[in-house]
C-alpha cells in the first residue's frame, strides 16, 4: 500500500473536518458499498457528520443492507454562483426571464453601471470539509459531472483518494492506493487497522462480506494478506473491540 506519510496526514485532516463526504463512481459493487458503510461508521465514531454519495445501479440491489439516511443515490448537481461587486452601490431591481433556451438576469443598480468586470462566476460541487473518494479510479467514473470537478473542488476542499488496483490516476490531495489488495473492503480494513480506528462488529461484518463478495467467497484473488484481513475481521465479529467503549477522537 502506498501510505508514505498518509497515516499521519489522514489522521490530521480527519480531525480538522466537521463534515465528511464519501463519494464513489457509477454502479458501485457490493464490495464498494460495504466499504462505504464501514467508513461511515468509523468516521461517525470520531464525531463526524458523514454523507455518502453513490449512483446506485439497481434500486433493489442493496435492499438487504441497512443503508443510513445519509446514503444518497442521486448525486447533487453543480450550483453556479454569480458574485457581483456593487462598488458601494445598491441594487434597485432584480428580475429574470427564460427565452430562446437562455436565462436572462436583469440587475438595475440605483446608480452607475454593472459591467462584466464586476461579475465573478463560481461553480460549487459539494459543501463539505473533506471529501473521501472510495474506489474512484478516475474523476470520469462519475458520468454526471464534468471532468473538471476535481480541480474545482480541490482548490478549497482536501480530497483523500482511497482505491485499489493500478488504474488510479492519483488525483487526490492525499492518495492511498493499495495495488495489491483483493478488494476495497480488504484495503479499508487494513488501513483502519493501521490508523488505529475502532471497527465495531457491524462494520467488521460489512467488510468481511465485502471481501467475500469481491473474491467470490475466497475462490479468486486469494493471498496471505486476504486471509489475514479476514481472520482479523472474524475475531472482531466474535470478540468485539475492547476500545469500543473508549473515548472517540474528535469528540
SULCORMO-V661999 format. One record per helix or strand. SS is the DSSP state (H for helix, E for strand). FROM is the first residue (numbers start at 1). LEN is the number of residues. If there is no record, write none. Layout:
ss->[SS	SS]
from->[FROM	FROM]
len->[LEN	LEN]
//
This chain:
ss->[H	E	H	E	E	E	E	E	H	E	E	H	H	E	E	H	H	H	H]
from->[6	19	30	49	71	79	91	102	116	119	130	139	149	158	174	184	201	224	242]
len->[11	8	16	7	2	6	9	8	3	6	5	3	6	7	5	12	14	16	4]
//
